[in-house]
Amino acid sequence: MKQNAIQPANLEFNAEGTPVSRDFDDVYFSNDNGLEETRYVFLGGNRLPERFPSHPRPLMIVAESGFGTGLNFLTLWQAFDVFVRDNPDVTLQRLHFISFEKYPLKAEDLRLAHQRWPELAPWAQQLQAQWPSAFGGCHRLLLDGGRVTLDLWFGDINELTRELDDSLNQQVDAWFLDGFAPAKNPDMWTQDLFSAMARGAARRDAGHLTSAGFVRRGLQEAGFTMRKSKGFGRKREMLTGEMAQTLSFPARAPVRSQ
């Protein structure tokens, strides 16, 4: 099958060492302790550390709208790894992370970005070793001896979510809704995306998501119950939500790339 090369991220590093997109004039993560913000917003907002011990299945599935530097993934993987090692007899044993990225970082930029978080080095080095070239489609990485599966979808998320088959319907335990601000990247934040998230979201406590932008109306229209929570640091608020209802969707065949 012919692979189509896609445009890599066009970025620079500011004085604090934070990567900044030249195309969107926005940082990939906060200058002020992006790691702690990720723990607060995405892991805490989805209550993942609290949910690990009671997760009813061996596999937890988490999906994300923008991979960027991989900070959210690495932070979750670290927390999951520590939990499983400390609790070897727990039901939860595997993590499947699904993420989308229209402009993937070059390998060297990824390595430089990861230098900001030395404590994530054991996990970041595994990701760097398998980092794929910038070709469109799904790149599946098996990490940590196969205990962690990372599906990296390179391309436009609004097109790629159509390629997800129905086996993921109502199976995604948490959504990380992350990406450049809607005002700077409006093409990403569409009702099609919110509907795709609703299709995948598991019901009740398993269907949490966290948003870093103003997307509440679209998520509510898709079926999510949204609420405002205290933001991290100097940020006044953030959005969190859950799928508190069972939605029905017609069966569909996945769209395959040519």
VEXKOLMAR-347246 format. One record per residue (C-alpha): residue in three letters; chain; z, y, x. Coordinates in Angstrom, 1 decimal. Example, Ala and Ser with C-alpha at 12.3 -4.5 7.8 and 13.67 -1.06 7.14 Angstrom:
BEGIN
{r: ALA, c: A, pz: 7.8, py: -4.5, px: 12.3}
{r: SER, c: A, pz: 7.1, py: -1.1, px: 13.7}
//
This chain:
BEGIN
{r: MET, c: A, pz: 0.0, py: 0.0, px: 0.0}
{r: LYS, c: A, pz: -0.9, py: 3.4, px: 1.3}
{r: GLN, c: A, pz: 2.1, py: 5.6, px: 2.1}
{r: ASN, c: A, pz: 1.8, py: 9.4, px: 1.5}
{r: ALA, c: A, pz: 3.5, py: 11.6, px: 4.1}
{r: ILE, c: A, pz: 5.6, py: 14.4, px: 2.5}
{r: GLN, c: A, pz: 6.8, py: 17.7, px: 3.9}
{r: PRO, c: A, pz: 10.1, py: 17.5, px: 5.8}
{r: ALA, c: A, pz: 12.8, py: 20.0, px: 5.4}
{r: ASN, c: A, pz: 12.1, py: 23.4, px: 6.9}
{r: LEU, c: A, pz: 15.6, py: 24.5, px: 8.2}
{r: GLU, c: A, pz: 17.5, py: 26.4, px: 10.8}
{r: PHE, c: A, pz: 21.2, py: 26.3, px: 11.8}
{r: ASN, c: A, pz: 23.3, py: 29.4, px: 11.4}
{r: ALA, c: A, pz: 26.0, py: 30.7, px: 13.6}
{r: GLU, c: A, pz: 28.5, py: 28.3, px: 12.1}
{r: GLY, c: A, pz: 26.3, py: 25.4, px: 12.8}
{r: THR, c: A, pz: 25.5, py: 24.9, px: 9.1}
{r: PRO, c: A, pz: 21.9, py: 23.9, px: 8.2}
{r: VAL, c: A, pz: 20.1, py: 26.5, px: 6.1}
{r: SER, c: A, pz: 16.8, py: 25.9, px: 4.2}
{r: ARG, c: A, pz: 14.2, py: 28.5, px: 5.1}
{r: ASP, c: A, pz: 12.3, py: 27.7, px: 1.9}
{r: PHE, c: A, pz: 15.2, py: 28.2, px: -0.5}
{r: ASP, c: A, pz: 17.4, py: 30.5, px: 1.6}
{r: ASP, c: A, pz: 20.4, py: 28.4, px: 0.8}
{r: VAL, c: A, pz: 22.9, py: 26.4, px: 2.8}
{r: TYR, c: A, pz: 23.0, py: 22.6, px: 2.7}
{r: PHE, c: A, pz: 26.8, py: 22.6, px: 2.5}
{r: SER, c: A, pz: 29.5, py: 25.3, px: 2.5}
{r: ASN, c: A, pz: 30.3, py: 27.1, px: 5.8}
{r: ASP, c: A, pz: 33.9, py: 26.8, px: 4.7}
{r: ASN, c: A, pz: 34.8, py: 23.2, px: 5.2}
{r: GLY, c: A, pz: 31.9, py: 21.5, px: 3.4}
{r: LEU, c: A, pz: 33.5, py: 18.1, px: 3.9}
{r: GLU, c: A, pz: 36.7, py: 19.0, px: 2.0}
{r: GLU, c: A, pz: 34.6, py: 20.6, px: -0.7}
{r: THR, c: A, pz: 32.6, py: 17.4, px: -1.1}
{r: ARG, c: A, pz: 35.8, py: 15.4, px: -1.4}
{r: TYR, c: A, pz: 37.1, py: 17.8, px: -4.1}
{r: VAL, c: A, pz: 34.0, py: 18.4, px: -6.1}
{r: PHE, c: A, pz: 32.2, py: 15.0, px: -6.0}
{r: LEU, c: A, pz: 34.8, py: 12.4, px: -5.3}
{r: GLY, c: A, pz: 37.6, py: 14.2, px: -7.0}
{r: GLY, c: A, pz: 35.5, py: 15.5, px: -9.8}
{r: ASN, c: A, pz: 34.4, py: 12.0, px: -10.6}
{r: ARG, c: A, pz: 37.9, py: 10.6, px: -10.0}
{r: LEU, c: A, pz: 36.4, py: 8.0, px: -7.8}
{r: PRO, c: A, pz: 39.4, py: 7.3, px: -5.6}
{r: GLU, c: A, pz: 41.4, py: 6.7, px: -8.8}
{r: ARG, c: A, pz: 38.7, py: 4.5, px: -10.2}
{r: PHE, c: A, pz: 38.2, py: 2.2, px: -7.2}
{r: PRO, c: A, pz: 41.3, py: 0.0, px: -7.9}
{r: SER, c: A, pz: 40.5, py: -0.6, px: -11.6}
{r: HIS, c: A, pz: 36.7, py: -0.8, px: -11.3}
{r: PRO, c: A, pz: 35.8, py: -3.9, px: -13.4}
{r: ARG, c: A, pz: 32.7, py: -5.1, px: -11.5}
{r: PRO, c: A, pz: 32.1, py: -6.1, px: -7.8}
{r: LEU, c: A, pz: 29.4, py: -3.4, px: -7.6}
{r: MET, c: A, pz: 29.8, py: 0.4, px: -8.1}
{r: ILE, c: A, pz: 26.6, py: 2.4, px: -8.6}
{r: VAL, c: A, pz: 26.5, py: 6.1, px: -7.8}
{r: ALA, c: A, pz: 23.4, py: 8.3, px: -8.1}
{r: GLU, c: A, pz: 22.7, py: 11.8, px: -6.7}
{r: SER, c: A, pz: 20.1, py: 14.4, px: -7.3}
{r: GLY, c: A, pz: 19.7, py: 15.8, px: -3.8}
{r: PHE, c: A, pz: 20.5, py: 13.9, px: -0.6}
{r: GLY, c: A, pz: 20.2, py: 16.7, px: 1.9}
{r: THR, c: A, pz: 22.2, py: 15.9, px: 5.0}
{r: GLY, c: A, pz: 23.8, py: 12.9, px: 3.4}
{r: LEU, c: A, pz: 27.3, py: 14.5, px: 3.4}
{r: ASN, c: A, pz: 28.1, py: 13.4, px: -0.2}
{r: PHE, c: A, pz: 27.0, py: 9.8, px: 0.6}
{r: LEU, c: A, pz: 28.9, py: 9.6, px: 3.9}
{r: THR, c: A, pz: 32.1, py: 11.0, px: 2.4}
{r: LEU, c: A, pz: 31.9, py: 8.4, px: -0.4}
{r: TRP, c: A, pz: 31.1, py: 5.6, px: 1.9}
{r: GLN, c: A, pz: 34.0, py: 6.5, px: 4.2}
{r: ALA, c: A, pz: 36.4, py: 6.5, px: 1.2}
{r: PHE, c: A, pz: 34.9, py: 3.2, px: -0.2}
{r: ASP, c: A, pz: 35.1, py: 1.5, px: 3.2}
{r: VAL, c: A, pz: 38.7, py: 2.5, px: 3.8}
{r: PHE, c: A, pz: 39.7, py: 1.4, px: 0.3}
{r: VAL, c: A, pz: 38.0, py: -2.0, px: 0.6}
{r: ARG, c: A, pz: 39.5, py: -2.7, px: 4.0}
{r: ASP, c: A, pz: 43.0, py: -1.8, px: 2.8}
{r: ASN, c: A, pz: 42.5, py: -3.8, px: -0.4}
{r: PRO, c: A, pz: 40.5, py: -6.9, px: 0.5}
{r: ASP, c: A, pz: 41.3, py: -8.8, px: -2.7}
{r: VAL, c: A, pz: 40.2, py: -6.1, px: -5.1}
{r: THR, c: A, pz: 37.3, py: -6.6, px: -7.5}
{r: LEU, c: A, pz: 35.2, py: -3.8, px: -6.1}
{r: GLN, c: A, pz: 33.4, py: -5.0, px: -3.0}
{r: ARG, c: A, pz: 29.9, py: -3.3, px: -2.9}
{r: LEU, c: A, pz: 28.5, py: 0.2, px: -3.2}
{r: HIS, c: A, pz: 24.9, py: 1.0, px: -4.3}
{r: PHE, c: A, pz: 24.0, py: 4.7, px: -3.8}
{r: ILE, c: A, pz: 20.7, py: 6.0, px: -5.2}
{r: SER, c: A, pz: 19.6, py: 9.5, px: -4.1}
{r: PHE, c: A, pz: 16.5, py: 11.7, px: -4.3}
{r: GLU, c: A, pz: 15.2, py: 14.2, px: -1.7}
{r: LYS, c: A, pz: 12.0, py: 16.2, px: -2.0}
{r: TYR, c: A, pz: 12.2, py: 17.5, px: 1.6}
{r: PRO, c: A, pz: 13.9, py: 14.9, px: 3.9}
{r: LEU, c: A, pz: 15.5, py: 16.1, px: 7.1}
{r: LYS, c: A, pz: 13.9, py: 15.2, px: 10.4}
{r: ALA, c: A, pz: 15.9, py: 12.7, px: 12.4}
{r: GLU, c: A, pz: 17.0, py: 15.2, px: 15.0}
{r: ASP, c: A, pz: 18.1, py: 17.8, px: 12.3}
{r: LEU, c: A, pz: 20.1, py: 15.0, px: 10.6}
{r: ARG, c: A, pz: 21.9, py: 14.2, px: 13.8}
{r: LEU, c: A, pz: 22.7, py: 17.8, px: 14.5}
{r: ALA, c: A, pz: 24.0, py: 18.4, px: 11.0}
{r: HIS, c: A, pz: 26.3, py: 15.3, px: 11.3}
{r: GLN, c: A, pz: 27.9, py: 16.8, px: 14.4}
{r: ARG, c: A, pz: 29.9, py: 19.1, px: 12.1}
{r: TRP, c: A, pz: 32.0, py: 16.1, px: 10.9}
{r: PRO, c: A, pz: 33.2, py: 13.9, px: 13.8}
{r: GLU, c: A, pz: 35.4, py: 11.9, px: 11.5}
{r: LEU, c: A, pz: 32.3, py: 10.6, px: 9.7}
{r: ALA, c: A, pz: 30.6, py: 9.5, px: 12.9}
{r: PRO, c: A, pz: 31.1, py: 5.7, px: 12.4}
{r: TRP, c: A, pz: 29.2, py: 5.9, px: 9.2}
{r: ALA, c: A, pz: 26.8, py: 8.7, px: 10.1}
{r: GLN, c: A, pz: 25.6, py: 6.7, px: 13.2}
{r: GLN, c: A, pz: 24.6, py: 3.8, px: 11.0}
{r: LEU, c: A, pz: 22.6, py: 6.1, px: 8.7}
{r: GLN, c: A, pz: 20.9, py: 7.8, px: 11.7}
{r: ALA, c: A, pz: 19.9, py: 4.4, px: 13.1}
{r: GLN, c: A, pz: 18.0, py: 3.5, px: 9.9}
{r: TRP, c: A, pz: 16.8, py: 7.0, px: 8.9}
{r: PRO, c: A, pz: 13.2, py: 6.5, px: 7.5}
{r: SER, c: A, pz: 10.1, py: 8.5, px: 8.2}
{r: ALA, c: A, pz: 9.1, py: 11.1, px: 5.7}
{r: PHE, c: A, pz: 6.9, py: 9.0, px: 3.4}
{r: GLY, c: A, pz: 7.1, py: 9.3, px: -0.4}
{r: GLY, c: A, pz: 8.7, py: 6.6, px: -2.5}
{r: CYS, c: A, pz: 11.8, py: 4.5, px: -2.2}
{r: HIS, c: A, pz: 13.3, py: 3.5, px: 1.2}
{r: ARG, c: A, pz: 16.1, py: 0.9, px: 0.8}
{r: LEU, c: A, pz: 18.7, py: 0.8, px: 3.6}
{r: LEU, c: A, pz: 21.2, py: -2.0, px: 3.9}
{r: LEU, c: A, pz: 24.3, py: -0.7, px: 5.7}
{r: ASP, c: A, pz: 27.7, py: -2.1, px: 6.7}
{r: GLY, c: A, pz: 26.4, py: -5.7, px: 6.9}
{r: GLY, c: A, pz: 24.8, py: -5.4, px: 3.4}
{r: ARG, c: A, pz: 28.0, py: -4.2, px: 1.7}
{r: VAL, c: A, pz: 26.4, py: -0.8, px: 1.1}
{r: THR, c: A, pz: 22.9, py: -0.3, px: -0.3}
{r: LEU, c: A, pz: 21.3, py: 3.1, px: 0.0}
{r: ASP, c: A, pz: 18.1, py: 3.8, px: -2.0}
{r: LEU, c: A, pz: 16.5, py: 7.0, px: -0.7}
{r: TRP, c: A, pz: 13.8, py: 8.2, px: -3.0}
{r: PHE, c: A, pz: 11.6, py: 10.8, px: -1.1}
{r: GLY, c: A, pz: 9.6, py: 13.1, px: -3.4}
{r: ASP, c: A, pz: 10.0, py: 15.1, px: -6.6}
{r: ILE, c: A, pz: 13.0, py: 13.8, px: -8.5}
{r: ASN, c: A, pz: 11.4, py: 14.6, px: -11.9}
{r: GLU, c: A, pz: 8.6, py: 12.3, px: -11.1}
{r: LEU, c: A, pz: 10.5, py: 9.6, px: -9.3}
{r: THR, c: A, pz: 13.1, py: 9.0, px: -12.0}
{r: ARG, c: A, pz: 10.3, py: 7.7, px: -14.1}
{r: GLU, c: A, pz: 9.9, py: 4.9, px: -11.6}
{r: LEU, c: A, pz: 13.4, py: 3.6, px: -12.2}
{r: ASP, c: A, pz: 13.3, py: 0.5, px: -14.3}
{r: ASP, c: A, pz: 15.5, py: -0.2, px: -17.3}
{r: SER, c: A, pz: 17.9, py: -2.5, px: -15.4}
{r: LEU, c: A, pz: 19.7, py: 0.8, px: -14.4}
{r: ASN, c: A, pz: 20.1, py: 1.9, px: -18.0}
{r: GLN, c: A, pz: 23.8, py: 2.8, px: -18.6}
{r: GLN, c: A, pz: 24.8, py: 1.2, px: -15.3}
{r: VAL, c: A, pz: 25.3, py: 4.3, px: -13.1}
{r: ASP, c: A, pz: 29.1, py: 4.8, px: -12.7}
{r: ALA, c: A, pz: 28.9, py: 8.4, px: -11.4}
{r: TRP, c: A, pz: 26.4, py: 11.1, px: -10.9}
{r: PHE, c: A, pz: 26.5, py: 13.7, px: -8.1}
{r: LEU, c: A, pz: 24.4, py: 16.6, px: -9.4}
{r: ASP, c: A, pz: 23.8, py: 18.4, px: -6.2}
{r: GLY, c: A, pz: 21.0, py: 20.6, px: -4.9}
{r: PHE, c: A, pz: 20.0, py: 24.1, px: -4.0}
{r: ALA, c: A, pz: 21.1, py: 26.7, px: -6.6}
{r: PRO, c: A, pz: 19.0, py: 26.7, px: -9.8}
{r: ALA, c: A, pz: 18.1, py: 30.3, px: -9.2}
{r: LYS, c: A, pz: 16.6, py: 29.4, px: -5.9}
{r: ASN, c: A, pz: 15.1, py: 26.0, px: -6.9}
{r: PRO, c: A, pz: 14.4, py: 26.1, px: -10.6}
{r: ASP, c: A, pz: 11.7, py: 23.4, px: -10.6}
{r: MET, c: A, pz: 14.3, py: 20.7, px: -9.9}
{r: TRP, c: A, pz: 16.7, py: 21.5, px: -12.8}
{r: THR, c: A, pz: 14.7, py: 20.3, px: -15.9}
{r: GLN, c: A, pz: 15.5, py: 18.6, px: -19.2}
{r: ASP, c: A, pz: 13.6, py: 15.6, px: -18.0}
{r: LEU, c: A, pz: 16.1, py: 15.2, px: -15.1}
{r: PHE, c: A, pz: 19.1, py: 15.6, px: -17.5}
{r: SER, c: A, pz: 17.6, py: 13.0, px: -19.8}
{r: ALA, c: A, pz: 17.1, py: 10.6, px: -17.0}
{r: MET, c: A, pz: 20.7, py: 11.0, px: -16.0}
{r: ALA, c: A, pz: 21.8, py: 10.3, px: -19.5}
{r: ARG, c: A, pz: 19.7, py: 7.1, px: -19.6}
{r: GLY, c: A, pz: 21.4, py: 5.8, px: -16.5}
{r: ALA, c: A, pz: 24.9, py: 6.9, px: -17.2}
{r: ALA, c: A, pz: 27.5, py: 4.3, px: -18.1}
{r: ARG, c: A, pz: 29.7, py: 5.0, px: -21.1}
{r: ARG, c: A, pz: 33.2, py: 6.6, px: -21.2}
{r: ASP, c: A, pz: 35.1, py: 6.7, px: -18.0}
{r: ALA, c: A, pz: 32.3, py: 5.1, px: -16.0}
{r: GLY, c: A, pz: 29.9, py: 8.0, px: -16.8}
{r: HIS, c: A, pz: 31.3, py: 10.9, px: -14.9}
{r: LEU, c: A, pz: 29.1, py: 13.5, px: -13.2}
{r: THR, c: A, pz: 29.8, py: 16.7, px: -11.3}
{r: SER, c: A, pz: 27.5, py: 19.7, px: -11.2}
{r: ALA, c: A, pz: 27.5, py: 22.5, px: -8.6}
{r: GLY, c: A, pz: 25.3, py: 24.8, px: -10.8}
{r: PHE, c: A, pz: 24.9, py: 26.2, px: -14.3}
{r: VAL, c: A, pz: 23.3, py: 23.3, px: -16.1}
{r: ARG, c: A, pz: 25.8, py: 22.8, px: -18.9}
{r: ARG, c: A, pz: 23.5, py: 23.4, px: -21.8}
{r: GLY, c: A, pz: 20.8, py: 20.9, px: -20.6}
{r: LEU, c: A, pz: 23.4, py: 18.2, px: -19.9}
{r: GLN, c: A, pz: 25.0, py: 18.7, px: -23.3}
{r: GLU, c: A, pz: 21.6, py: 18.4, px: -25.0}
{r: ALA, c: A, pz: 21.1, py: 15.2, px: -23.1}
{r: GLY, c: A, pz: 24.3, py: 13.7, px: -24.5}
{r: PHE, c: A, pz: 27.0, py: 14.6, px: -21.9}
{r: THR, c: A, pz: 30.4, py: 16.1, px: -22.8}
{r: MET, c: A, pz: 30.9, py: 18.9, px: -20.3}
{r: ARG, c: A, pz: 34.0, py: 20.8, px: -19.3}
{r: LYS, c: A, pz: 34.9, py: 23.5, px: -16.8}
{r: SER, c: A, pz: 37.4, py: 22.7, px: -14.0}
{r: LYS, c: A, pz: 39.0, py: 24.7, px: -11.2}
{r: GLY, c: A, pz: 36.5, py: 25.1, px: -8.4}
{r: PHE, c: A, pz: 37.1, py: 24.5, px: -4.7}
{r: GLY, c: A, pz: 38.5, py: 27.2, px: -2.5}
{r: ARG, c: A, pz: 37.2, py: 30.6, px: -3.5}
{r: LYS, c: A, pz: 34.9, py: 29.2, px: -6.1}
{r: ARG, c: A, pz: 36.4, py: 30.0, px: -9.5}
{r: GLU, c: A, pz: 35.1, py: 27.0, px: -11.4}
{r: MET, c: A, pz: 32.9, py: 23.9, px: -11.4}
{r: LEU, c: A, pz: 31.4, py: 21.7, px: -14.1}
{r: THR, c: A, pz: 32.4, py: 18.1, px: -14.7}
{r: GLY, c: A, pz: 31.4, py: 15.8, px: -17.5}
{r: GLU, c: A, pz: 31.2, py: 12.3, px: -18.9}
{r: MET, c: A, pz: 29.0, py: 10.2, px: -21.1}
{r: ALA, c: A, pz: 31.4, py: 9.6, px: -24.0}
{r: GLN, c: A, pz: 28.9, py: 8.1, px: -26.4}
{r: THR, c: A, pz: 26.5, py: 5.1, px: -26.4}
{r: LEU, c: A, pz: 22.9, py: 6.3, px: -26.4}
{r: SER, c: A, pz: 20.0, py: 4.1, px: -27.3}
{r: PHE, c: A, pz: 16.7, py: 4.3, px: -25.4}
{r: PRO, c: A, pz: 13.4, py: 2.6, px: -26.1}
{r: ALA, c: A, pz: 12.4, py: 0.0, px: -23.5}
{r: ARG, c: A, pz: 9.7, py: 1.2, px: -21.1}
{r: ALA, c: A, pz: 7.8, py: -0.2, px: -18.2}
{r: PRO, c: A, pz: 8.4, py: 1.5, px: -14.9}
{r: VAL, c: A, pz: 5.6, py: 3.7, px: -13.6}
{r: ARG, c: A, pz: 4.3, py: 2.4, px: -10.2}
{r: SER, c: A, pz: 2.9, py: 4.7, px: -7.5}
{r: GLN, c: A, pz: -0.7, py: 4.0, px: -6.6}
//
